[in-house]
Amino acid sequence: MAVKTAQDAVTAAAAYLGWLGFRDVVQPEERPASGMDLRAPGLVAEVDPGARPTGVRPVECLWLTGLSAPVASVGVFFSLAGYTPEARRRATEIGLPLFVLDLSGTPQPVNPPAEDLAAGSP
C-alpha cells in the first residue's frame, strides 16, 4: 500500500506486524500520551510519519513503555524519515527493532534487532 498520509503509514505498519505474527494489532481510539500508535498482545509500536529522522528520546520512550506494560511487551518502531545515528545506536543497545517505511509501505529493518524480528527470531 502506498504511503500518502500518516494513517497510511500506521496501516502499513499494522499489516506488517500482522504478517510477522502479531495478532489483533489495533490502533487505540484514544491515543495515549506516550504516542504509541499500535498495540497487540505483547506488543507496543510507534509510527513516526514525520519528515525529520526520529531521535533517541522517542526510541527510549517506546522501550520503557514496553517494559512497564502490564504484560511484558516488545516495542517496535517505524519511521518514514529514518533515525538519527544516536537513535540507531541506542535502539541496538537496548534491543529495540527499528524499521523504515518507504513510500510504497514496505518496511525495511535498519538494525540487528529488526533484522532478527523480520527473520522470525525472538
Backbone bond lengths (Angstrom), bond angles and torsions (degrees), N, CA, C in turn:
res aa  C-N    CA-C-N  psi(-1)  N-CA   C-N-CA  omega(-1)  CA-C   N-CA-C  phi
1 M - - - 1.450 - - 1.507 109.39 -
2 A 1.290 117.47 131.55 1.462 122.59 179.07 1.528 110.04 -68.73
3 V 1.315 116.00 141.03 1.462 121.48 179.52 1.519 108.10 -99.38
4 K 1.337 115.16 108.26 1.464 121.74 178.36 1.519 111.64 -114.86
5 T 1.336 116.40 -22.02 1.459 121.95 -178.47 1.523 109.49 -133.75
6 A 1.329 115.45 168.15 1.462 119.91 175.95 1.525 110.56 -60.91
7 Q 1.328 117.08 -39.13 1.465 119.99 179.31 1.529 110.80 -64.54
8 D 1.329 118.03 -35.69 1.467 120.75 175.71 1.527 110.34 -60.61
9 A 1.324 117.43 -39.92 1.464 121.02 179.32 1.517 111.02 -64.68
10 V 1.320 117.26 -42.10 1.462 121.40 178.30 1.528 110.02 -64.83
11 T 1.319 116.95 -42.61 1.467 121.32 179.26 1.526 111.01 -62.99
12 A 1.327 117.46 -42.55 1.467 121.34 178.70 1.531 110.78 -64.17
13 A 1.326 116.96 -41.95 1.466 120.49 178.70 1.523 110.59 -64.54
14 A 1.328 117.40 -42.34 1.467 120.89 179.15 1.532 110.87 -62.45
15 A 1.317 116.82 -42.53 1.464 120.08 178.91 1.524 110.40 -63.17
16 Y 1.319 117.66 -41.42 1.462 121.20 179.63 1.526 110.90 -65.20
17 L 1.324 117.16 -43.00 1.462 120.44 178.18 1.530 110.87 -61.50
18 G 1.330 116.59 -39.03 1.463 120.01 175.19 1.513 111.09 -62.54
19 W 1.328 116.59 -41.17 1.467 121.25 178.23 1.530 110.64 -63.12
20 L 1.349 116.79 -33.82 1.458 120.66 178.26 1.523 112.92 -73.11
21 G 1.324 116.66 -11.21 1.455 119.57 177.03 1.510 115.82 113.17
22 F 1.326 118.02 -1.75 1.462 119.71 175.76 1.523 108.07 -76.05
23 R 1.302 116.90 130.29 1.463 122.24 -176.69 1.523 110.79 -100.32
24 D 1.318 114.62 149.76 1.470 121.63 174.93 1.522 112.74 59.02
25 V 1.336 117.10 43.90 1.467 121.53 177.26 1.526 108.05 -72.97
26 V 1.324 115.41 125.59 1.464 120.57 -178.71 1.519 110.35 -135.21
27 Q 1.311 114.46 156.86 1.453 120.93 170.43 1.526 105.79 -100.93
28 P 1.341 117.25 116.71 1.471 118.77 -178.35 1.527 111.25 -58.14
29 E 1.338 115.68 142.17 1.462 120.08 178.08 1.521 110.48 -62.99
30 E 1.324 115.80 -42.72 1.454 120.62 176.79 1.509 107.49 -101.43
31 R 1.315 115.45 112.89 1.453 120.04 -178.56 1.521 109.60 -75.05
32 P 1.335 117.43 124.00 1.462 119.36 179.97 1.524 111.91 -67.27
33 A 1.329 115.78 161.74 1.458 121.35 -179.22 1.523 112.24 -59.02
34 S 1.346 116.49 -25.88 1.461 119.77 -178.98 1.521 112.14 -69.54
35 G 1.340 117.74 -16.45 1.454 120.45 177.72 1.513 114.37 87.65
36 M 1.330 119.01 9.37 1.454 120.46 179.74 1.524 109.58 -64.39
37 D 1.299 116.78 133.41 1.451 121.13 -176.67 1.516 113.77 -99.95
38 L 1.323 118.28 -24.86 1.460 121.80 -176.40 1.519 110.14 -137.45
39 R 1.321 114.18 146.58 1.474 120.33 176.40 1.518 109.08 -142.24
40 A 1.314 113.68 152.56 1.459 122.69 173.57 1.524 105.57 -157.31
41 P 1.325 117.91 166.59 1.468 117.68 175.73 1.535 109.96 -56.48
42 G 1.329 115.75 120.75 1.449 121.20 179.66 1.516 115.15 78.60
43 L 1.340 118.18 14.71 1.461 121.40 -175.60 1.524 111.52 -143.15
44 V 1.331 115.64 137.15 1.456 123.02 163.85 1.522 105.70 -129.58
45 A 1.306 116.81 136.25 1.461 120.30 -178.32 1.509 109.59 -139.10
46 E 1.318 114.92 150.73 1.456 120.98 177.00 1.515 108.45 -128.39
47 V 1.318 114.95 144.23 1.456 122.18 176.81 1.520 107.25 -121.93
48 D 1.335 116.01 121.59 1.464 120.90 177.64 1.524 107.76 -104.80
49 P 1.347 117.27 104.90 1.462 120.12 -178.78 1.531 113.03 -88.59
50 G 1.331 117.27 8.03 1.458 121.44 -175.76 1.519 114.08 -67.86
51 A 1.327 114.94 169.17 1.463 121.69 -177.70 1.524 112.55 -91.22
52 R 1.325 117.28 -6.43 1.467 121.19 179.03 1.528 109.58 -107.09
53 P 1.321 116.90 148.52 1.471 119.21 177.34 1.529 111.41 -57.86
54 T 1.302 115.59 142.10 1.464 122.53 178.68 1.519 109.06 -70.16
55 G 1.324 115.53 134.49 1.461 121.15 -179.15 1.515 113.19 -92.41
56 V 1.313 115.37 -176.84 1.454 122.05 -174.60 1.534 112.49 -70.94
57 R 1.320 118.49 -34.06 1.475 120.11 -176.53 1.529 112.70 -60.36
58 P 1.342 120.39 -49.48 1.463 118.74 178.39 1.535 113.00 -62.60
59 V 1.316 116.41 -32.93 1.469 120.48 178.19 1.526 110.15 -64.52
60 E 1.328 116.43 -47.38 1.464 119.91 179.49 1.528 111.73 -66.72
61 C 1.326 117.33 -37.59 1.474 120.75 178.24 1.526 111.00 -61.70
62 L 1.321 116.62 -43.22 1.468 119.82 178.55 1.523 110.30 -63.18
63 W 1.318 117.42 -45.18 1.454 121.62 179.47 1.533 110.89 -58.88
64 L 1.331 117.09 -45.93 1.458 120.95 179.75 1.526 111.53 -65.31
65 T 1.325 116.95 -36.22 1.463 120.17 177.52 1.531 110.19 -62.53
66 G 1.318 116.92 -42.66 1.461 120.46 177.18 1.514 112.32 -62.00
67 L 1.330 116.47 -39.40 1.463 120.46 179.31 1.521 112.38 -68.39
68 S 1.333 116.76 -34.83 1.465 120.15 -174.73 1.527 113.46 -93.75
69 A 1.320 117.43 1.19 1.474 120.28 179.34 1.525 109.52 -63.92
70 P 1.349 117.67 151.22 1.464 120.61 179.68 1.541 112.03 -55.74
71 V 1.313 116.18 -35.84 1.458 121.63 174.05 1.526 105.47 -115.85
72 A 1.327 116.83 128.40 1.467 119.57 -178.63 1.521 109.86 -47.47
73 S 1.311 116.51 131.25 1.456 121.64 -174.60 1.520 110.76 -131.86
74 V 1.314 115.41 140.11 1.452 120.42 172.66 1.520 107.60 -79.90
75 G 1.316 116.27 141.89 1.451 121.42 174.73 1.519 108.84 -102.12
76 V 1.309 116.70 142.99 1.463 122.75 176.85 1.522 107.09 -137.33
77 F 1.325 116.11 132.07 1.463 120.50 -176.92 1.523 109.76 -116.02
78 F 1.344 115.35 136.43 1.460 123.03 175.66 1.523 108.11 -121.92
79 S 1.328 117.37 138.22 1.458 121.67 179.09 1.520 109.24 -139.49
80 L 1.322 116.12 141.45 1.467 120.06 174.80 1.526 111.64 -81.03
81 A 1.327 117.53 -33.82 1.465 121.08 -173.79 1.529 113.03 -99.31
82 G 1.311 117.98 3.61 1.456 120.02 -178.98 1.516 111.75 87.31
83 Y 1.324 115.99 -161.42 1.458 122.73 -172.09 1.524 110.09 -135.58
84 T 1.310 115.90 151.75 1.458 119.38 172.77 1.529 107.76 -69.80
85 P 1.330 117.15 157.05 1.470 119.07 177.03 1.532 112.31 -56.49
86 E 1.334 116.88 -37.86 1.465 120.35 179.51 1.525 111.19 -64.44
87 A 1.325 117.31 -40.82 1.465 121.40 179.12 1.530 110.64 -64.74
88 R 1.320 116.84 -42.30 1.469 120.45 178.70 1.523 110.82 -63.04
89 R 1.332 116.69 -44.18 1.471 120.65 179.22 1.518 111.18 -61.46
90 R 1.331 115.73 -48.60 1.474 119.73 -177.03 1.523 111.01 -64.87
91 A 1.315 117.34 -42.31 1.469 120.31 179.49 1.522 110.93 -61.11
92 T 1.309 117.06 -39.63 1.463 120.00 178.42 1.527 110.05 -66.50
93 E 1.326 117.48 -41.42 1.470 121.51 178.28 1.522 112.04 -59.42
94 I 1.322 117.44 -40.55 1.470 121.30 -175.38 1.527 112.76 -95.41
95 G 1.318 117.06 -1.45 1.465 120.99 176.35 1.508 114.94 78.84
96 L 1.334 117.66 25.84 1.466 121.54 -178.99 1.527 110.20 -92.55
97 P 1.330 117.95 120.73 1.468 120.61 179.27 1.531 111.91 -68.63
98 L 1.339 115.04 131.72 1.459 122.38 176.49 1.521 109.21 -117.14
99 F 1.332 115.61 132.56 1.457 122.00 176.20 1.517 109.00 -126.31
100 V 1.312 116.35 147.15 1.456 122.49 170.33 1.516 106.78 -106.04
101 L 1.322 116.30 133.27 1.464 121.87 174.84 1.518 107.91 -96.32
102 D 1.325 117.04 123.35 1.462 118.11 174.41 1.530 108.49 -84.79
103 L 1.303 117.05 175.02 1.468 119.86 -174.76 1.522 113.62 -69.68
104 S 1.334 116.79 -11.46 1.466 119.11 173.85 1.527 110.81 -85.93
105 G 1.349 116.56 -3.91 1.460 121.09 179.52 1.513 113.19 87.34
106 T 1.326 117.18 11.24 1.459 121.11 -178.70 1.526 110.29 -91.65
107 P 1.339 118.02 118.53 1.458 120.41 177.86 1.533 111.03 -75.79
108 Q 1.326 115.12 139.90 1.465 121.85 175.80 1.528 107.81 -123.68
109 P 1.342 118.16 127.25 1.462 119.65 177.29 1.526 110.51 -66.93
110 V 1.330 116.78 141.23 1.461 120.05 -179.77 1.523 113.22 -121.80
111 N 1.329 117.63 2.18 1.457 119.81 175.59 1.536 108.85 -147.28
112 P 1.336 117.17 165.09 1.470 119.39 -177.31 1.535 114.98 -56.80
113 P 1.356 120.27 -41.10 1.467 117.82 177.36 1.540 112.75 -60.03
114 A 1.330 117.27 -35.76 1.471 120.33 178.10 1.531 110.26 -70.45
115 E 1.319 116.80 -39.21 1.466 119.84 177.14 1.526 110.57 -61.61
116 D 1.335 116.60 -41.78 1.466 121.12 178.18 1.530 110.74 -63.50
117 L 1.323 117.09 -44.47 1.462 120.70 179.85 1.527 110.71 -63.80
118 A 1.320 116.91 -42.57 1.478 120.60 179.88 1.524 111.26 -65.98
119 A 1.339 116.30 -29.96 1.465 120.36 179.84 1.527 112.35 -84.22
120 G 1.335 116.40 -4.59 1.454 119.92 178.25 1.506 114.07 91.21
121 S 1.330 117.61 11.23 1.463 120.85 177.83 1.519 109.13 -86.80
122 P 1.325 116.94 145.13 1.467 119.11 178.47 1.504 112.57 -69.05
